[in-house]
């Protein structure tokens, strides 16, 4: 499953046009019982450069690491423990740093535990296709 994201420079703190994600994990416990299963990896790709000092990084709050946006840069991280694919990885909480200058384009790709495209084609997974061009 993939998602394109767009963040514009934030004119003022709290402005409704400011786009960012607060600290979170990509592991969703409720997905354990869905056809696709939980997200086991996230691949986050930066699709443009953000001006130096312009913010827009991805901060891993438990690791003390911030990845700076750069065209072509990608970050891959686990959402689950390697010893237990149904338990969230507690060290990969992350958040989007506010874009202070310019814009940030990026793409998320989530790798799930199970194949959900085949069941969807067979009509067994009503979730897939609801957000894409009327299922076409």
N, CA, C and O atoms as a DFTB+ gen file, in Angstrom:
544 C
 N C O
     1  1       0.849      -1.171       0.000
     2  2       0.000       0.000       0.000
     3  2       0.888       1.225       0.000
     4  3       1.866       1.271       0.745
     5  1       0.580       2.207      -0.804
     6  2       1.413       3.402      -0.904
     7  2       0.568       4.663      -0.734
     8  3      -0.645       4.652      -0.947
     9  1       1.232       5.742      -0.348
    10  2       0.568       7.027      -0.149
    11  2       1.549       8.136      -0.528
    12  3       2.698       8.122      -0.088
    13  1       1.106       9.089      -1.336
    14  2       1.907      10.275      -1.632
    15  2       1.531      11.351      -0.628
    16  3       0.356      11.512      -0.300
    17  1       2.526      12.094      -0.136
    18  2       2.261      13.146       0.836
    19  2       2.878      14.455       0.370
    20  3       3.907      14.479      -0.304
    21  1       2.218      15.545       0.750
    22  2       2.660      16.895       0.397
    23  2       2.608      17.742       1.657
    24  3       1.594      17.770       2.355
    25  1       3.697      18.427       1.941
    26  2       3.756      19.341       3.076
    27  2       4.214      20.695       2.559
    28  3       5.217      20.779       1.851
    29  1       3.496      21.750       2.901
    30  2       3.918      23.090       2.511
    31  2       4.519      23.803       3.720
    32  3       4.344      23.378       4.862
    33  1       5.233      24.896       3.444
    34  2       5.807      25.680       4.537
    35  2       4.689      26.182       5.434
    36  3       3.629      26.588       4.956
    37  1       4.929      26.152       6.714
    38  2       3.941      26.526       7.715
    39  2       4.041      28.026       7.994
    40  3       5.047      28.478       8.540
    41  1       3.007      28.816       7.628
    42  2       3.104      30.262       7.820
    43  2       3.129      30.682       9.290
    44  3       3.756      31.683       9.636
    45  1       2.459      29.931      10.148
    46  2       2.431      30.245      11.573
    47  2       2.033      28.994      12.342
    48  3       1.237      28.189      11.858
    49  1       2.579      28.832      13.528
    50  2       2.262      27.663      14.337
    51  2       0.754      27.572      14.572
    52  3       0.110      28.550      14.951
    53  1       0.212      26.389      14.340
    54  2      -1.221      26.180      14.540
    55  2      -2.070      26.517      13.322
    56  3      -3.277      26.276      13.340
    57  1      -1.471      27.074      12.253
    58  2      -2.218      27.394      11.047
    59  2      -2.778      26.110      10.436
    60  3      -2.085      25.094      10.383
    61  1      -4.034      26.153       9.974
    62  2      -4.689      24.961       9.427
    63  2      -4.007      24.420       8.179
    64  3      -4.189      23.248       7.849
    65  1      -3.229      25.236       7.475
    66  2      -2.550      24.762       6.265
    67  2      -1.270      23.987       6.585
    68  3      -0.664      23.397       5.691
    69  1      -0.860      23.987       7.847
    70  2       0.356      23.271       8.250
    71  2       0.067      21.771       8.278
    72  3      -0.884      21.323       8.919
    73  1       0.888      21.011       7.582
    74  2       0.701      19.555       7.539
    75  2       1.908      18.880       8.183
    76  3       3.051      19.115       7.792
    77  1       1.636      18.047       9.167
    78  2       2.691      17.254       9.777
    79  2       2.032      16.137      10.574
    80  3       0.837      16.182      10.864
    81  1       2.814      15.159      10.912
    82  2       2.326      14.053      11.726
    83  2       3.059      14.100      13.059
    84  3       4.286      14.192      13.103
    85  1       2.301      14.038      14.134
    86  2       2.908      13.976      15.460
    87  2       3.457      12.575      15.692
    88  3       3.218      11.662      14.902
    89  1       4.186      12.418      16.770
    90  2       4.826      11.143      17.122
    91  2       3.819       9.992      17.034
    92  3       2.733      10.040      17.612
    93  1       4.220       8.955      16.288
    94  2       3.350       7.791      16.114
    95  2       4.185       6.585      15.671
    96  3       5.372       6.704      15.368
    97  1       3.543       5.450      15.644
    98  2       4.136       4.229      15.125
    99  2       3.320       3.798      13.918
   100  3       2.114       4.040      13.877
   101  1       3.941       3.172      12.946
   102  2       3.197       2.682      11.786
   103  2       2.555       1.319      12.051
   104  3       1.800       0.816      11.219
   105  1       2.851       0.729      13.194
   106  2       2.209      -0.525      13.593
   107  2       0.780      -0.208      14.046
   108  3       0.569       0.671      14.882
   109  1      -0.190      -0.926      13.494
   110  2      -1.598      -0.750      13.866
   111  2      -2.107      -2.086      14.383
   112  3      -2.309      -3.021      13.609
   113  1      -2.312      -2.175      15.681
   114  2      -2.694      -3.436      16.300
   115  2      -3.974      -4.021      15.698
   116  3      -4.097      -5.239      15.576
   117  1      -4.922      -3.166      15.324
   118  2      -6.182      -3.638      14.742
   119  2      -6.009      -4.363      13.416
   120  3      -6.892      -5.113      13.000
   121  1      -4.875      -4.146      12.743
   122  2      -4.625      -4.817      11.459
   123  2      -4.271      -6.298      11.627
   124  3      -4.202      -7.032      10.641
   125  1      -4.049      -6.735      12.854
   126  2      -3.729      -8.150      13.094
   127  2      -4.823      -9.062      12.549
   128  3      -4.552     -10.190      12.138
   129  1      -6.057      -8.569      12.547
   130  2      -7.201      -9.397      12.165
   131  2      -7.736      -9.050      10.774
   132  3      -8.803      -9.522      10.384
   133  1      -7.010      -8.244      10.043
   134  2      -7.409      -7.908       8.673
   135  2      -6.655      -8.786       7.690
   136  3      -5.620      -9.363       8.022
   137  1      -7.183      -8.880       6.478
   138  2      -6.592      -9.749       5.457
   139  2      -5.126      -9.410       5.220
   140  3      -4.308     -10.318       5.068
   141  1      -4.774      -8.135       5.184
   142  2      -3.399      -7.735       4.870
   143  2      -2.441      -7.922       6.041
   144  3      -1.227      -7.930       5.843
   145  1      -2.962      -8.071       7.256
   146  2      -2.091      -8.175       8.423
   147  2      -1.460      -6.838       8.758
   148  3      -1.770      -5.823       8.135
   149  1      -0.587      -6.837       9.727
   150  2       0.044      -5.602      10.203
   151  2       1.113      -5.118       9.222
   152  3       1.614      -5.879       8.395
   153  1       1.441      -3.851       9.337
   154  2       2.562      -3.295       8.575
   155  2       3.849      -3.805       9.215
   156  3       4.059      -3.632      10.416
   157  1       4.701      -4.429       8.423
   158  2       5.951      -4.928       8.995
   159  2       7.141      -4.018       8.673
   160  3       8.112      -3.981       9.427
   161  1       7.070      -3.296       7.572
   162  2       8.106      -2.321       7.213
   163  2       7.456      -1.083       6.621
   164  3       6.379      -1.145       6.029
   165  1       8.137       0.042       6.795
   166  2       7.773       1.281       6.114
   167  2       8.970       1.721       5.284
   168  3      10.103       1.731       5.767
   169  1       8.715       2.083       4.039
   170  2       9.720       2.711       3.191
   171  2       9.213       4.115       2.906
   172  3       8.147       4.284       2.315
   173  1       9.971       5.125       3.323
   174  2       9.586       6.525       3.142
   175  2      10.593       7.162       2.208
   176  3      11.790       7.177       2.492
   177  1      10.102       7.697       1.075
   178  2      10.980       8.259       0.045
   179  2      10.734       9.758      -0.109
   180  3       9.591      10.205      -0.197
   181  1      11.806      10.512      -0.139
   182  2      11.727      11.959      -0.368
   183  2      11.791      12.214      -1.865
   184  3      12.668      11.699      -2.557
   185  1      10.855      13.011      -2.356
   186  2      10.734      13.241      -3.793
   187  2      11.274      14.596      -4.238
   188  3      11.219      14.925      -5.422
   189  1      11.793      15.382      -3.299
   190  2      12.402      16.665      -3.646
   191  2      13.330      17.106      -2.517
   192  3      13.331      16.532      -1.428
   193  1      14.117      18.136      -2.805
   194  2      14.946      18.748      -1.776
   195  2      14.134      19.814      -1.062
   196  3      13.313      20.492      -1.680
   197  1      14.357      19.964       0.225
   198  2      13.809      21.068       1.007
   199  2      14.990      22.000       1.262
   200  3      16.085      21.520       1.556
   201  1      14.804      23.325       1.158
   202  2      15.934      24.245       1.373
   203  2      16.623      23.988       2.716
   204  3      15.971      23.632       3.698
   205  1      17.941      24.172       2.749
   206  2      18.694      23.981       3.989
   207  2      18.080      24.829       5.102
   208  3      17.808      26.015       4.916
   209  1      17.872      24.215       6.237
   210  2      17.240      24.908       7.363
   211  2      15.729      25.003       7.230
   212  3      15.071      25.639       8.053
   213  1      15.172      24.369       6.192
   214  2      13.735      24.468       5.936
   215  2      12.885      23.440       6.656
   216  3      11.672      23.389       6.454
   217  1      13.509      22.614       7.500
   218  2      12.737      21.613       8.246
   219  2      12.308      20.464       7.351
   220  3      12.971      20.148       6.363
   221  1      11.188      19.841       7.711
   222  2      10.617      18.784       6.893
   223  2      11.208      17.406       7.086
   224  3      10.867      16.477       6.353
   225  1      12.089      17.258       8.059
   226  2      12.711      15.958       8.284
   227  2      11.764      14.959       8.921
   228  3      10.633      15.288       9.279
   229  1      12.245      13.739       9.055
   230  2      11.534      12.687       9.773
   231  2      12.344      12.404      11.024
   232  3      13.491      11.964      10.949
   233  1      11.735      12.662      12.180
   234  2      12.431      12.505      13.462
   235  2      11.996      11.203      14.127
   236  3      10.809      10.980      14.363
   237  1      12.977      10.344      14.426
   238  2      12.734       9.117      15.177
   239  2      12.979       9.461      16.647
   240  3      14.119       9.535      17.105
   241  1      11.886       9.668      17.366
   242  2      11.948      10.249      18.704
   243  2      12.645       9.362      19.729
   244  3      13.287       9.888      20.639
   245  1      12.547       8.055      19.622
   246  2      13.175       7.155      20.596
   247  2      14.635       6.885      20.277
   248  3      15.378       6.415      21.138
   249  1      15.054       7.172      19.065
   250  2      16.425       6.910      18.640
   251  2      17.279       8.177      18.594
   252  3      18.503       8.099      18.493
   253  1      16.632       9.344      18.668
   254  2      17.372      10.598      18.594
   255  2      17.953      10.875      17.217
   256  3      19.002      11.508      17.093
   257  1      17.263      10.396      16.174
   258  2      17.741      10.554      14.797
   259  2      16.714      11.360      13.998
   260  3      15.513      11.106      14.086
   261  1      17.193      12.325      13.223
   262  2      16.329      13.042      12.285
   263  2      16.923      12.898      10.890
   264  3      18.096      13.204      10.671
   265  1      16.109      12.432       9.951
   266  2      16.532      12.268       8.567
   267  2      16.105      13.517       7.799
   268  3      14.933      13.894       7.816
   269  1      17.055      14.149       7.131
   270  2      16.794      15.370       6.368
   271  2      16.281      15.020       4.979
   272  3      16.829      14.136       4.321
   273  1      15.223      15.711       4.521
   274  2      14.708      15.438       3.178
   275  2      15.728      15.779       2.100
   276  3      16.353      16.840       2.127
   277  1      15.884      14.869       1.160
   278  2      16.771      15.091       0.013
   279  2      16.230      14.253      -1.134
   280  3      15.887      13.086      -0.946
   281  1      16.153      14.837      -2.306
   282  2      15.661      14.136      -3.486
   283  2      16.347      12.783      -3.641
   284  3      17.574      12.707      -3.705
   285  1      15.552      11.716      -3.701
   286  2      16.084      10.376      -3.904
   287  2      16.442       9.627      -2.629
   288  3      16.716       8.428      -2.675
   289  1      16.443      10.309      -1.503
   290  2      16.770       9.637      -0.237
   291  2      15.561       8.822       0.205
   292  3      14.416       9.243       0.040
   293  1      15.832       7.651       0.769
   294  2      14.760       6.800       1.286
   295  2      15.185       6.234       2.632
   296  3      16.368       6.007       2.887
   297  1      14.196       6.012       3.484
   298  2      14.434       5.442       4.803
   299  2      13.539       4.216       4.939
   300  3      12.345       4.274       4.647
   301  1      14.123       3.112       5.381
   302  2      13.379       1.876       5.605
   303  2      13.483       1.540       7.082
   304  3      14.579       1.513       7.642
   305  1      12.322       1.279       7.725
   306  2      12.369       0.885       9.131
   307  2      11.308      -0.172       9.419
   308  3      10.282      -0.246       8.743
   309  1      11.582      -0.994      10.448
   310  2      10.617      -2.025      10.822
   311  2       9.519      -1.454      11.712
   312  3       9.759      -0.559      12.522
   313  1       8.327      -1.980      11.550
   314  2       7.208      -1.606      12.414
   315  2       6.952      -2.673      13.473
   316  3       6.180      -2.459      14.408
   317  1       7.610      -3.830      13.319
   318  2       7.415      -4.953      14.238
   319  2       8.777      -5.459      14.720
   320  3       9.817      -5.149      14.140
   321  1       8.736      -6.244      15.792
   322  2       9.951      -6.890      16.278
   323  2      10.339      -8.015      15.335
   324  3       9.463      -8.705      14.814
   325  1      11.616      -8.215      15.105
   326  2      12.030      -9.326      14.242
   327  2      11.762     -10.679      14.908
   328  3      11.677     -11.697      14.221
   329  1      11.632     -10.700      16.213
   330  2      11.362     -11.942      16.935
   331  2       9.872     -12.252      17.075
   332  3       9.497     -13.359      17.463
   333  1       9.013     -11.256      16.755
   334  2       7.560     -11.445      16.889
   335  2       6.856     -10.475      15.943
   336  3       6.706      -9.294      16.257
   337  1       6.429     -10.972      14.790
   338  2       5.850     -10.111      13.750
   339  2       4.472      -9.566      14.098
   340  3       3.886      -8.833      13.301
   341  1       3.946      -9.904      15.261
   342  2       2.657      -9.362      15.701
   343  2       2.814      -8.402      16.874
   344  3       1.831      -8.030      17.515
   345  1       4.050      -8.003      17.153
   346  2       4.321      -7.042      18.224
   347  2       5.030      -5.834      17.633
   348  3       6.025      -5.977      16.922
   349  1       4.519      -4.646      17.927
   350  2       5.100      -3.420      17.400
   351  2       6.513      -3.179      17.914
   352  3       6.832      -3.487      19.062
   353  1       7.352      -2.624      17.048
   354  2       8.725      -2.245      17.405
   355  2       8.647      -0.945      18.205
   356  3       8.227       0.078      17.664
   357  1       9.045      -0.961      19.490
   358  2       8.887       0.227      20.321
   359  2       9.886       1.350      20.025
   360  3       9.715       2.458      20.535
   361  1      10.915       1.101      19.223
   362  2      11.957       2.115      18.997
   363  2      11.771       2.930      17.719
   364  3      12.568       3.828      17.449
   365  1      10.737       2.638      16.924
   366  2      10.622       3.364      15.647
   367  2       9.447       4.352      15.621
   368  3       8.878       4.622      14.564
   369  1       9.094       4.884      16.796
   370  2       8.132       5.995      16.797
   371  2       8.789       7.156      16.043
   372  3       9.993       7.384      16.164
   373  1       8.006       7.863      15.285
   374  2       8.558       8.948      14.472
   375  2       7.523      10.046      14.286
   376  3       6.338       9.867      14.567
   377  1       8.001      11.185      13.807
   378  2       7.121      12.316      13.543
   379  2       7.702      13.135      12.394
   380  3       8.899      13.080      12.110
   381  1       6.832      13.887      11.748
   382  2       7.276      14.781      10.673
   383  2       7.625      16.131      11.285
   384  3       6.817      16.731      11.995
   385  1       8.832      16.599      11.003
   386  2       9.238      17.929      11.438
   387  2       8.553      18.943      10.526
   388  3       8.511      18.752       9.310
   389  1       8.023      20.005      11.094
   390  2       7.318      21.033      10.327
   391  2       8.209      21.608       9.226
   392  3       9.385      21.892       9.452
   393  1       7.638      21.776       8.038
   394  2       8.344      22.421       6.926
   395  2       8.316      23.927       7.184
   396  3       7.247      24.526       7.298
   397  1       9.495      24.528       7.274
   398  2       9.609      25.967       7.554
   399  2       9.829      26.777       6.284
   400  3       9.533      27.971       6.255
   401  1      10.343      26.143       5.236
   402  2      10.607      26.842       3.973
   403  2      10.431      25.860       2.823
   404  3      10.838      24.702       2.911
   405  1       9.822      26.335       1.750
   406  2       9.624      25.488       0.583
   407  2       8.496      24.486       0.784
   408  3       7.564      24.722       1.553
   409  1       8.596      23.378       0.087
   410  2       7.604      22.304       0.182
   411  2       8.336      20.970       0.286
   412  3       9.516      20.864      -0.049
   413  1       7.625      19.972       0.750
   414  2       8.183      18.618       0.807
   415  2       7.190      17.679       0.148
   416  3       6.008      17.653       0.492
   417  1       7.696      16.902      -0.813
   418  2       6.925      15.827      -1.430
   419  2       7.579      14.516      -1.026
   420  3       8.804      14.393      -1.029
   421  1       6.760      13.549      -0.681
   422  2       7.303      12.265      -0.252
   423  2       6.295      11.164      -0.562
   424  3       5.141      11.433      -0.896
   425  1       6.751       9.931      -0.444
   426  2       5.872       8.778      -0.662
   427  2       6.130       7.753       0.434
   428  3       7.275       7.458       0.777
   429  1       5.052       7.223       0.968
   430  2       5.095       6.124       1.934
   431  2       4.779       4.835       1.204
   432  3       3.876       4.794       0.368
   433  1       5.509       3.798       1.512
   434  2       5.168       2.460       1.035
   435  2       5.172       1.559       2.257
   436  3       6.197       1.405       2.921
   437  1       4.012       0.958       2.554
   438  2       3.909       0.065       3.699
   439  2       3.899      -1.371       3.215
   440  3       3.122      -1.736       2.332
   441  1       4.758      -2.175       3.793
   442  2       4.832      -3.593       3.470
   443  2       4.112      -4.336       4.576
   444  3       4.484      -4.251       5.747
   445  1       3.069      -5.071       4.186
   446  2       2.235      -5.779       5.157
   447  2       2.679      -7.229       5.314
   448  3       3.424      -7.762       4.492
   449  1       2.209      -7.844       6.376
   450  2       2.586      -9.219       6.695
   451  2       2.082     -10.220       5.665
   452  3       2.764     -11.200       5.365
   453  1       0.888      -9.978       5.118
   454  2       0.286     -10.936       4.187
   455  2      -0.025     -10.288       2.841
   456  3      -0.134      -9.067       2.728
   457  1      -0.164     -11.128       1.836
   458  2      -0.612     -10.703       0.510
   459  2      -2.092     -10.322       0.615
   460  3      -2.911     -11.134       1.046
   461  1      -2.432      -9.106       0.228
   462  2      -3.849      -8.756       0.237
   463  2      -4.365      -8.416      -1.152
   464  3      -5.556      -8.147      -1.314
   465  1      -3.502      -8.423      -2.154
   466  2      -3.969      -8.154      -3.513
   467  2      -4.740      -9.344      -4.079
   468  3      -5.772      -9.159      -4.724
   469  1      -4.254     -10.557      -3.846
   470  2      -4.959     -11.742      -4.366
   471  2      -6.356     -11.883      -3.766
   472  3      -7.314     -12.069      -4.516
   473  1      -6.510     -11.800      -2.425
   474  2      -7.871     -11.870      -1.871
   475  2      -8.759     -10.738      -2.370
   476  3      -9.963     -10.923      -2.543
   477  1      -8.172      -9.565      -2.603
   478  2      -8.968      -8.447      -3.097
   479  2      -9.511      -8.734      -4.493
   480  3     -10.678      -8.469      -4.782
   481  1      -8.650      -9.279      -5.357
   482  2      -9.098      -9.609      -6.714
   483  2     -10.227     -10.639      -6.687
   484  3     -11.081     -10.662      -7.574
   485  1     -10.221     -11.489      -5.662
   486  2     -11.255     -12.513      -5.532
   487  2     -12.497     -11.973      -4.817
   488  3     -13.459     -12.712      -4.605
   489  1     -12.480     -10.681      -4.443
   490  2     -13.621     -10.078      -3.769
   491  2     -13.684     -10.364      -2.283
   492  3     -14.716     -10.139      -1.652
   493  1     -12.589     -10.860      -1.714
   494  2     -12.581     -11.216      -0.296
   495  2     -12.026     -10.120       0.596
   496  3     -11.991     -10.288       1.814
   497  1     -11.598      -9.016       0.035
   498  2     -11.005      -7.933       0.814
   499  2     -11.633      -6.619       0.366
   500  3     -11.085      -5.948      -0.508
   501  1     -12.764      -6.240       0.941
   502  2     -13.457      -5.037       0.486
   503  2     -12.689      -3.747       0.747
   504  3     -12.983      -2.724       0.129
   505  1     -11.704      -3.773       1.657
   506  2     -10.941      -2.575       1.994
   507  2     -10.156      -2.047       0.801
   508  3     -10.166      -0.845       0.537
   509  1      -9.481      -2.927       0.083
   510  2      -8.624      -2.519      -1.026
   511  2      -9.453      -1.984      -2.182
   512  3     -10.457      -2.588      -2.558
   513  1      -9.051      -0.883      -2.733
   514  2      -9.741      -0.305      -3.866
   515  2     -10.694       0.811      -3.500
   516  3     -11.135       1.543      -4.386
   517  1     -11.028       0.971      -2.239
   518  2     -11.972       2.001      -1.841
   519  2     -11.393       3.408      -1.988
   520  3     -12.140       4.372      -2.150
   521  1     -10.073       3.527      -1.931
   522  2      -9.446       4.839      -1.989
   523  2      -8.786       5.123      -3.337
   524  3      -8.081       6.123      -3.477
   525  1      -9.004       4.255      -4.331
   526  2      -8.303       4.433      -5.598
   527  2      -9.268       4.358      -6.776
   528  3      -9.768       3.281      -7.102
   529  1      -9.524       5.455      -7.395
   530  2     -10.246       5.542      -8.663
   531  2     -11.405       4.540      -8.776
   532  3     -11.505       3.819      -9.769
   533  1     -12.253       4.497      -7.790
   534  2     -13.433       3.605      -7.809
   535  2     -13.057       2.145      -8.038
   536  3     -13.808       1.403      -8.671
   537  1     -11.901       1.729      -7.528
   538  2     -11.491       0.332      -7.612
   539  2     -10.888      -0.075      -8.926
   540  3     -10.536      -1.243      -9.094
   541  1     -10.750       0.855      -9.892
   542  2     -10.169       0.513     -11.195
   543  2      -8.676       0.493     -11.149
   544  3      -8.031       0.223     -12.162
